[in-house]
């Protein structure tokens, strides 16, 4: 086993060195990182101390070169992550190459470019936004308010039906928390086929968060990692959950300025000990009428339409039981209707309308689809293929398009799931 892993690692390292020589830096960087992964796997089974020292030294060299290539590719001297022992130098990498390799594997989970989503983009959910501001924004901007017994929340669980905005809220947190590091992970980032690797990834994740504090760890679909423990589950799955428990609130671990933010559609599937670690458990419900009205407006955005405030209110009233994602699908269906009208039209007429790509400019020779019986004298029998693309103006979205889209789109949340979530809220949750 050891020889196979080491042999594979050496082969990958040779390939990476050749790619490096050919100045194929992106491929070389990935090659060095893969080589280190295999060498570390082989290191676990290696008994000879001399060989182990040699593998450690090589891992340090390859990781150091991978970091240099990463800086070269980014075009800027980014701050390197600090590892245990202090300065993040190459010497540290040689002393603990395994941890360095695990940190490298998790680097992709660090959100560098913040999503451009503000609190105002989230319709409703005032309770959830308030709790997240208490846990993230206020401690950063007003740290003197959180001293002594008054401490910010260390764990927040967002739960509710699918499509209600849990991940969207997390994106808003990433945007608003300007001075904090945001790490978004899923089961694919933390589950490994190698024995013992998964729990080390969990430990490394929390070590990275503490080193980069203030930091937010967002775990989407947290139930896939931290489901209820049972006698029939695998030993690997049990160890991952145990490591989460220890890291989130274990003896000897200080999670100051580290927030664990989880999201799930199945809160009842969480292990009870994990559930307790999430001090705040916030129910993200289906949107009410006022929120649905705002969602329709936000999803339509700047698309040309003839919808009025009364129309938006009517749409909100006839979509009871729809989630935010369902409403987004309804609007996407509706705003495709003008495109279908263009595609199916046999007659076009000249109209006045905005010029594509030139905001504020109006043209009087645009062509828009019309019915064969339209009395307009400019009407012509032709198809969209006969119209110059820059002169083609699609009709605006109207209420008929919206009603048609609503009738064709059904809500995705069923009554049974809502009952289970409501029961969980009565037992353990907190309404938003």
Secondary structure, 3 states (H helix, E strand, C coil): CHHHHHHHHHHHHHHHHHHHHCCCHHHHHHHHHHHHHHHHHHHHHCCCHHHHHHHHHHHHHHHHHHHHHHHHHHCCCCCCCCCCCCCCCHHHHHHCHHHHHHHHHHHHHEECCCCCCCHHHCCCCHHHHHHHHHHHHHHHHCHHHCCCCCCCCCEEEEECCCCCCHHHHHHHHHHHCCCCEEEEECHHHHCCCCCCHHHHHHHHHHHHHHHCCCEEEEEECHHHCCECCCCCCCHHHHHHHHHHHHHHHCCCCCCCCEEEEEEECCHHHECHHHHHHCCEEEECCCCCHHHHHHHHHHHHCCCCECCCHHHHHHHHHCCCCCCHHHHHHHHHHHHCHHHHHHHHCCEEEEEEEECCCCCCCEEEEEEEEECCCCCCCCCEECCHHHCCHHHECCCCECHHHHHHHHHHCCCCCCHHHHHHHHHHHHHHCEEC
